[in-house]
Amino acid sequence: MTVSAKGLPADTGVVIGGGAPRTAYEVLQQARTSADGTLQATVRVPDWSTGQERFVLTVAAEEAEWKVRSAPFQITGTKL
């Protein structure tokens, strides 16, 4: 899936994680924001997430105390 975000700190290392709402997330990928604070990354959907009623993506700074979360959504299948 494609993960996009804007308004983040510029040129910052981040982790992209996923999991159920209000639980610890599993790190799916590392990335870096651009010079203008945007993020665009393609993340592999974990096999264990298919069919979950509610899934949340999290983007968190590797070396700072901030994170942002998506609204919950359902993963209905994977496209090969």
C-alpha positions in Angstrom: 0.0 0.0 0.0 1.1 3.6 -0.5 1.6 5.7 2.6 1.6 9.5 2.2 1.9 12.2 4.8 2.7 16.0 4.8 3.4 18.5 7.4 6.1 16.4 9.1 9.5 17.6 10.2 11.9 17.9 7.2 14.6 15.3 6.5 13.7 13.1 9.4 14.2 9.3 9.8 10.8 7.6 10.5 9.4 4.2 11.0 6.1 3.1 9.4 4.2 0.6 11.6 0.9 -1.1 11.5 -1.4 -2.9 13.9 -4.8 -2.9 15.6 -5.9 0.4 17.2 -4.7 1.0 20.8 -2.0 -1.7 20.6 1.7 -1.6 19.9 2.5 -1.4 16.2 4.8 -3.7 14.3 7.5 -1.8 12.3 6.8 -2.5 8.6 9.5 -0.2 7.1 11.9 2.6 7.7 11.8 5.8 5.6 12.9 9.4 5.6 10.8 12.5 5.1 11.7 14.9 2.3 13.2 18.4 2.6 9.7 19.8 2.6 8.4 17.5 5.3 6.4 15.0 3.1 6.6 11.3 3.1 5.6 8.9 0.3 6.5 5.2 0.8 5.2 1.9 -0.5 4.7 -0.6 2.3 4.1 -4.3 2.1 0.8 -5.3 3.8 1.7 -8.0 6.4 0.0 -11.3 5.8 -1.4 -11.4 9.4 -3.4 -8.2 8.7 -5.7 -9.5 6.0 -9.3 -9.6 7.2 -8.7 -7.6 10.4 -11.7 -5.5 11.2 -9.6 -2.5 12.2 -6.0 -1.7 11.2 -4.0 1.5 11.8 -0.8 2.8 10.2 1.6 4.8 12.4 4.4 7.0 11.3 6.8 7.7 14.1 10.1 9.6 14.4 13.1 7.4 15.0 14.9 9.9 17.2 12.1 12.1 18.5 8.9 11.9 20.6 6.2 12.3 17.9 4.0 10.0 15.9 0.9 10.2 13.7 -1.7 7.6 13.1 -4.2 6.9 10.4 -7.9 6.4 11.0 -8.8 2.7 11.4 -9.5 0.8 8.2 -10.0 -2.8 7.1 -7.7 -4.7 4.8 -9.8 -6.9 2.6 -7.1 -8.7 0.6 -3.8 -8.3 -1.1 -3.0 -7.6 -4.7 -0.1 -9.6 -6.2 
